[in-house]
Structure formats: C-alpha cells, structure tokens
Amino acid sequence: METLNNYILLVDSYFGSATWFPLLLLSIGIFFTVYLGVPQFKYFLQGWRILFSSGKGNEGQTSPFQALSTALSGTVGTGNIGGVAMAIFIGGPAALFWMWITAFLGMTTKFVEVSLSHAYREKNNSGEISGGPMIYMEKGLNMKWLGAIFAFSLLISTFGSGNMPQIDNISSTIESSFGIDPLMTSIVMSLLVALVIIGGIKRISTIAASIVPLMAFIYLMGALSVLIFNYENIIPSFQIIILDVFEGTSVVGGFLGASFSLAFTYGVARGLYSNEAGQGSAPIAHATSRTKHSVEEGFVSILEPFIDTIIICTLTGLVILASGVWTEKFNNSFEKTSMYVVNGTLEEEKDGNDILNFLYGENSSLRNFSGDLNIISGEIQNKVTILNNRSIAEEVIVYKNGIPFTGKIRINNSEIDADYEFVGKSLVKSAVLTSKAFNKGFLGNYGEYIVSIGLLLFAFSTVITWAYYGDRCTAYLFGESSIIYYRILYIFAFFIAGSGYIDTEIIWNFALITVAASTLPNLISIFLLRKEMKTLVNSYINKTDD
C-alpha cells in the first residue's frame, strides 16, 4: 500500500497538485469573469428566480430545481466535510481563503460549461435528453477525439471523486460514531445505491431534490450550534485565515505549520473537489433541465459554487477553526501511509520546519529509523519519534492482535509489518477532524452524530449522481448497452472502498489525479468555445430586450 501511495503522490505532484494546475483553473475563471462582464454578480439574482420555475412546456426531463439539486448532490459530499478538513489539515487556515477564490471564479466557469452543455445537448436513441462536455467538444469543436478523452477521464473520475472517497468517509465516520463494522455499512449502502441508480436520471433527480434541502438544513443547524457556542473565536478565525494567506501558518499547538504554496495548492484543489467548477461533471445533470434558454440554465448553475463552497464549506472551516481542534491531538489508530518512525527525540517548536521538509522530501536532517524497535508492554524503548498525520505522536502504544506487544519489531526505512497496530495521540484529518469539531458545541459529544448523519446523506446523494455521470460517459464511449457493466463495476468499487480494504490516504490522493484528468480537456474546450458562449449570452440579452 505504501509503495502504491508513493507512486500516486509522484504522479499527482506533476499533475493535480502541481502549481500549473490551480493556476490554469484560476486563469480560466478570471478570463471568463472579465470576458463576460462578471456574470456571478450580474446574473446571481436571476438564477434564484429561474430556479423555482417549473419549466413546463420546455424540452427536458427535469425542472431547474431538480437539475440544480442533482448537480448539488454530486458536489455537496465528503468534499464539504472531509475535503475542507483535509485542506486545513495540510495547508492551514489560509487554505479556506483559496477555496473562496476558487468558488468565486468557479461561479463563472460553471456558468460557461453548463450553458454550453445545455445548448449542445441531444436526444439519445430512447428519446432521453443527454448532454455534457463530450457533446459540445464533438458538436461545437468537431473534436470527437477530445470528447472521448474527456469522457474516459470523467469515467475514471467517477470512481476517484464520486464513489470511493464517499463510502470510505461514510464507513469510517459511522464506525467512529456508532461502532458499526465498515463491512456491514458497505453492504447496506451498496444495496441502496444499486436500487437507486437503476432508475436513471428521473429517479436520481427526484431523490436528490428531497435529500439536498434536508441534509443542508441538518448540517447548518449542527454547525451553528458549534459556532454560537464558540462565538468569541469566530472573528479571530477570520483574522487568521486572512493573515496567513501570504505568510503561511506558523507552528500552533500540534500543527507544525504550512507554507503559502501548500495553502494555495490544497485550497484550490479542495475547492475544485468541492464545487467541481471546470471539471465538467455538473453540466451533464443540467443538460436535462427544462429551461427555455440555455443561458438561463447557466444562471441557475452560478448558485452551485455559492451554496456548496461559500456557504457549506465556509461553515465547516469555521467550525474546525473556532473549535480549535485543528491544532489538537486526539487518540487514534495510525494508518501506515501517514506514519513515520524517525531517529531522535523531536519537538514541535524546535523541529517543526525540519519535520515538514522531511515529510515533503525536501532537505532535512531527519532520517527514517531502520533496525529493531524494542517494545515492552506496548511502549517503545528506543530514542525515536513517531510522526503521524503530520504531527509528533504522543502516548504511543504498540498492539498485536489487540494486546500490548512485548518484543522486537524489525523496521526497514520506516516500513512496518501490517500485523502491528500503533495507537496514540496525534492530529486527525478528513471527516474525523470535522466530527471532533462538532463535539465542541452545545451538543457535546453528540455533535459528531450530526456529521455522521450529514455525511451519510451528503455522500449517498453524491454517489448516485456520479453514477449517472458515469452512465453518460459509458454510453458515449461504448454505447447504451454497456451501461449495465459500468454499474456493476461501480457498485463493486463502492463496496471494496467502504469495507476498509483500501487505505484512506490512497483514495484521497487518487481522487486528486482523477479530478485533474477530466478538468484539463474541459478547460481547453470552453476556452476554444468562448466566442460561441459570448454569442449565447448576447442572443439571450437581445431576446429579453425585445
């Protein structure tokens, strides 16, 4: 697993997490914001007006509200709970600022890709409306080969974005909150997903329209209970977000600090993972909407990054910061991919920078431990430091078969046999970090149940929506008859990821690559179609003026 994770990280370092990718994403957003006259401001209120229209009499299969709910159900998922936590965990508070910037510019990017998708949509052989970037690449650019590249990339991304991270977070959080075996959670959830996705877009949109408002309300109430309880920390939280933007975050408690580049890269990446602006997924859902003019559906889509990132992600980030859990160490079982054994006894304040350099493969005096770890009643006797989740672990106990171990463990360059479990206090990440934050409110330790319920609803809706995206990509590449095989594979991957057989770190890192793989051809295509987009907007303006 460690070797696989290292390979994934290597690929990602040249792709999704490379500096050029967020810069390209932001540049496209800036370009269209200027080119189209700041549409995220100009058409924001119109989006709300159109949202609640029925669209009856217009061609399509879903109402604007159902289309938005479906698209939101695909974006509002673990990225809002676990993704925000991961961004702060790695990049510090400033990462939230870059998520805001990504969302603001993403409102324009989504406006463009959704409008084009709706404009170039088509009917399939069964009479159903179908659309997406692969269609406007083929019909608008006459580049079917680019459409095939996009469809294949997004097809793979359905596993890395919409499938595996969702069930991984569901099973781990439910196990932490309710003590339910991940295997049992995986079985039940797999059956539920299978029952829904068989019904196609009509069933998915109907369920999404019911789940999205409910899950947003539950999560909002839980977040407010924490923020009101910690009201004195709200203003300081905003201050640290802004102050750390250009300087990075210093060592705070168990948090070892973060550079500007880490905050920027992970903030933008997690912002994209959350609202998916530019990735090309949401346009597939919006293409089915019964809006009269394609640009009107674009107006509705502007609301997505606002709701998803500006509201929900901000609430998550403020809860984590205001509660103080982002610098606090909690007892947990260490994942091997997040754990290192290094020589010597280290301290946060003195060795923080050296530790971070070590973790990111830069110049560091630290060295991985190789040799025999001497263990007595679970306690390590050697002068070594255990690093876990980018922090110095404390009160570490080594177990074998659930019993504190006594004996020697042979370690080669920090690689440890899977038979041994290391438990201790360290920083936590992903959805677990958010759960700890929700315990710091009026609800006390019951707060994490809000996260568990929210995560369950968020992730479930995301999974079923991304299954539909995969359906459309599969049909485009291999024909409608091949969809059944995709669905079987989708459910199988969902089950495997949820049962605990794949490491959390690997899943999240894989997701970063798949997001970038589908985003790149889409960004290229919408830029090439910029004149067509301008024509669409002008035709709508001229029509309304008349």
N, C-alpha and C positions, 0 to 999 in steps of 0.2 A: 504493500500500500504506500509506503514511504517513497519508494522509487517511482511509482506511478504519479504520486502527488508532485514530486520534484520535476518530473517531465512536463506535467500540466502547467506548473508555475513557469517553467522555462519558455514554453510556447506562449503563455499569456503575457510574459514580460516583453515579447516582441509584437504583441497584438493588442488584446483588450486593455491591459494595464500599462501599455507603452504610452508615453506622453503624446505622441502624434494622434492617438485615437480620440481622447477627450477634446483636444484642440480642434480636430476636424468636426466633431459633433457640435461644439460651441460655435465654430465658424459658420457652419451651415445655418444654425439658428440665428446668428447675428445678421447674416446676409439676407435671409428672408424677412426678418423683422424690419430691416431698412427698406428692402425692395418692395414690400407690400404695405409699408406705412404703419408699422406697429399694430398688426391685427389683433394681438392679445388684449389690447386696450380698446381698440375701435369696435370690435365685434363681440366683446365679452357679454354685454347685456342681451344682445340679440341671441346669443347661444342659449341663455336661460329661457328666453321667450319661446324659441323653437322647440326646446327640449320637451315641453309639456303639451305640444300639439300632437294630435293623433296621426297625422299624415295620411288619413283615409282618402282614397281616390288616387293616390300616387302609387307608382310601381314599387314593389318591395315586399319583404316578408316580416319586417319588424317596425315598430314605432321608433321615433327618435329616442325616447326614454329607454326602450328595451335595448336598442343598439348601444347607447351610452352605458347602460348597466352591464351589458355583456362585455364591452371593452374594459370597463372599470373592474369587472370581476376578474379579468385577465391581468390587470395591473395591480389592483389592491390585493396583495397577498403577503407572502413572507418578506418581500422587499420592504414593506411598510413596518414590519415588526422586527424581523431578524436582520434585514438588509441595512436599515438605519443604525441598528446597534453595531453591526459589523463595521460600518463606515466610521462611527465614533470610536470604536474599539481600536481601529488601526490608525485613522487619521486625526483623532481628537475632535473637539467641538467644532473646529473650523470646517470640518467635512460637511456639516449641516449647511453652512453658507453656500458651498459649491453645489449642494443639492438644490437649493433655492434658485441659483443662477441657471442650473440645468433645466429646472422646471419652467422658469420664466421664458427662456429661449425655446424650450421644448413645446410650449403652447403654440408657437408659430410653426415649428416643424411638423407638429401633429396636424395643424390646420391644413398645411400643404398636402401631406401624404393622404389624409382622409378625403379631401376634396378631389384629388386626382383619382383615388381608388373608386369613389362613387361615380365619377364622370366616365370612367372607362370600364365599368362593370359590365357583365354579360350574363345571359341565361345559359345554364348547362342543359344537357340532354333531357333531364327530368323536369325542366321548367323552373328550376330554382335560380335565384339571383346569386351570382358569385363574383367576387372581386378581390382586389389586393394588389400589392406592388408588382407581382409577377405578371398581372394582366396589363397594367399601364406600361411596364417595360416592353412587353410584346407588342401591344397595340399603339402606344404612344411613341415609343422609340424604335420600333421594329427590331428589337433586340431580344428575340426569344431565348437566346443562349444566356443572356443576363438574367432573364426571368427564371430560367432553370437553376442558375447558380443561387439566386435568392431563395427560391422555393426549397431547394435542398438544404441550404443553410438554416432557414427557419424551421424546416422539418427536424433537423438535428437539435435546434434550439428549443423545440417543444419539450424535449427531454431534459435539457440543462436549465431551462428557465421555468417552464410551466409545470413540470412533472416532479422530478426527483428532489429538488430543494424543498418543495412544498410538503410532501409527505415526510421527508426527513425531519423538518421542523415540527410537524404535527405530532409524530410519534415520540420524539424526544421530549417535547413540552408536556404532552399528556402523561408520559411516564414520570416526569419530574413532579407534576401536579397531583396526579391521581394514582400513580404506581401501577399503571396498566402496561403489560408487556407490549413492546413495539410490534412484535409479530401479530398479536391479536388486533391492534389498531390497524395495521397494514391490511389484514384480511378483510375487516369490516369496511374500511374506506375503499378498498379496491372494488368490492362488490357494488357499493353505492355509485362510484364513478362509472362503472360499466353500465349500470342501469340507466344513467342519465345520458351518456354520450351516444347511446344507440338511437335516441330520439332526434339527433341532429340539432340544427340551429334554433328551430322553433321551441323545442323543449329546453334547450340551454338558455335561451333568452328569457323565457318565462320564469325559470328558476332563478336566474341572475337578477331579474327585476324584483324578485321577492327577497333574496338574500342580501343584496348590496345595501339597501337602506337599513335593514335590521342590523347587519354587522357594523355598519358605520356608527349607528346610534349607541350600541353596546360599548364599542371601543371608545367613543367620545366621552361617555359618562365615566368610564373607568379612568381615562386619562385626566379628566377634570378633577376627579376625586383626589388624585395624587398631586396635581398642580395647586389646588386650593389648600391642601394640607401643607405643602411646601412653598406657599406663596412668596415668602421672603427671598427665595432663591431664584425666582423667575427672572427678575431684572438682571442679577449677576450672571445668569445663564446666557442671556442675550449678549451681555457685555463680553463674556469670554469667547463666544462664537465670533464676534466681530474683531476683538483684539488679537485673536490667534490666527486670523486669516493669512496675513503676510509674514508673520514671525514664526508660526508653528507653535505647538504646545510644549511647555516645559514639563519636567517631572512633577507629577501631582499624585501623592499617595502611592498606590501600587502601579499607577500609569507611568510608563517610562518616557513619555514624550512622543512627539510626532513632528515631522518636518512639513514645510509648505507643500512639497511635492506629494507627500503621502496624503495630506488633507485634500489637495486638489484632485489627484488621480482617483482616489477612492470615493470622494464626494461626488464627482461627475459620474463615475462608473455605477455607483449605487443609485444615483439619481436616475440614470438611464434604466437601470434594472427595475426601479420602482415604477416610473411612468411610461417607459418604453417608447418615448418620443424619438422617432427616427428609425426604430427597429423594424417597422413595417408590419407589426402584428395587428394592432388595433384597426387599421384600415380594412382588414378582412371582415371584421364584425360590422363596421359602419357601412360597408358596401351594400348590406341587405336592408338598410333603412328606407322608410317611405317618405323621404323629404323631397320637396318639389324641385329644388335646385341643388346641385352638388355642393356648391359653396355653403349653403345653409347647413348641410351635414358637417362641413368643416367648422362652422361656427360652434356647433354642439361639441365637437371634439376638443375645442380650446379649453373646455371646462375640465377635461380629464387630468392634465398635469396639475391644475389648480387644486382640485379635490384630493387627488392622490398624494401629491408631494407637498404643496404649500400648506394644506390643512392636516392630513393624516400623518405624514412623515414628520412634520414640524411638531405635532403633538407628541409623537414617540420620542423624538430627540429631546424635547424639553423635559419630558418625564424622566428620561435617563440622566440628564444633566442636573435638573433641580433636585432629584432624589439623592444624588451623589454616588450612585452605585457604580458609575463608570471608572472610579478610582479605588473601589473597594474589592477586597479579596474574599471569595466565598469557597466553602468546601465543595470539591467536585472531583470526579474521576477523570484523570488526564488522558486525552487522546494522543496516541503515539506520534501523529503527524504534527502536533502542536507542542511537543515536549522535547527538551534537550537536557543532557547531562554534561556540564562543563566543569573544568578544573577550577579549584579555588572557591573561596567564600566571597560572594558579591553583595553589594549594597545598592539600592535604587539611586540615591543621590550621587554617589561617587562613581558608579559604573554604568549609569543609565545609557549614555551615548555609546559606550563600548558594546553594551548588550545589543542595542538596536543595530549597530554596524554588523555585529556578528549574525544577527537574525536575517539581515538582508544581503549577506555575502560580501560586505564591504570590508575595508581594512579594520581589523580588530585584533586585540591582544589575546582574546579568549580562544580557547581550544576545546573541542569535544573530548570528553573523557573516554578513554579506552582502557580496559582492564577488568578486574574483578571488583564489583561492589560488595562490600561486606555488610550484611544485614543481620540485625539482632532484634527479634520481636517486631519486625516491620520497620525499624529505624535504621537509616543509613549511617554507617560509621566513618566513611571516607570524607575527606575535606573536598566536597564537591557542592555545586549549586544546581538545583533543578529549576529549569526555566519552563514555564507552561503558560500558554496563552499570552505571550509577550510580557511576562511578569516573572518576578522571582517567587517561586513557590515556597510556602511555609507549612510546617507541621506535616511533612510528607510521611506517609506510611505505605509500605510495600506489602501487597497481598498476593497470595497464590491460592487459588480455589476458595476464595472468600476468607482465608485465615492469614493473619500477620505472618510474614515469611521470615525464617531464620536460615541463613546460609550465604552462599555466594552467587552472584549473578554476573555472568560474563557479558561485557558490553564492548562493542566494537564501533567506535566513532558515533556514539550516542544511540546506536540501534539496539533495541531491547526486544527480547523474546515476548511474543504476544501472551504467553502464559502468565505473565506478571502484571498486576494492576497497581498503578501508582495513584494514591488518593491524598489530597491535601488542599490547602487554601491558595488560590490564585485568582487573577481576574477571570471573568467569564465573558462569553461572547454570544453573538447571534440572539435568537429568541429567548435564551436563558437569561441574558442580561436584561432584556426588556421585562421579563417576568419578575426578576428581582426588584426592578424599579417600581413596578405596580404594587409590590408589597409594602412600599413606603408611603402609603396614603391612609385614608380613613378606613379602608377595608382591611388593613393589616396584611397578614399572611394569606387572606382570601383574595387579595388583589391579583395574584397570579392566575386565578381561575378565569378572570376577565381575559387575560392574554390567551389562555388555553382555548376558551370559547371563541374569541375573536379570531385566533389563528386557525381554528378548525373551520370556521365559516369562510374566512379570507382564502385560505389555501384550497379548500374544496371548490369554491367558485372559480379560482384561478385554474385549477387542474381541468375542469370541464370545458372552460373556454379555450384553453390551449389545445385541448384535444380537437376542437373544431378547426382551429388554425392548421393543425397537422393534417386533418381531413382534406382541407382545401389544397394544401401543398402536395399531398399524396396524389389527389385527383389530377392536379395539374401535371405532375411528373409521370404518373403511371396509369392514369385513368380511374374512373369512378369505382370500377370493380375491385381495385386494390385497397380500398379504404378499410375493409374488414381486417386485413392483415396488419395494417398500421395500428388499428385499435387494439388488437391482441398484444402486439409488442408494447404499446403504450401502457396498458394495464400491467403487463409483466414487469416493466421497468419501475413502475409506480410501486408495485408490491416489494420488489427487491430492495429499493432505496428505503422504504419505510420499515422493513424488517430488521434493519441495523447491520446489514452485511457490507455496507459501503460507508466509509468514513465521512463525516460531515464536512471536513475541510476540503476533501476531494470534490465533493458535489458542488460546493460554493465556487471553487476555483474553476471547475469545468464550466459552470454557468457563465462566468465572465467571458470565456472564449466564445461560446455559442452566441451570446448576445452580440459581440463584435462582428462575428462572421455573417450574420444576417443584416446588421446595420450598415455595413460598408457599401454593398451594392445598392441599397435603398437610398442612401445619402447621395450617391453618384447620380442615380436616376432622377431624383426630384430636382437636383440642380440642373440637369440637362433638360428637364421639362419646365423650367422656370417661366419661359415665355407663355407656354400653354396655361400655366397657373395664373399668370397675370391676365390672360385673355378671359379665363373663367370668372375671375373677380370683377373685371370690367363689364362682362356681359350681365352679371347679376346687378351691378350698380346701375347700368343703363336700363335694365328691365324695371327695377324699383323706381327709378326716376320717371319712367313713362307712366 
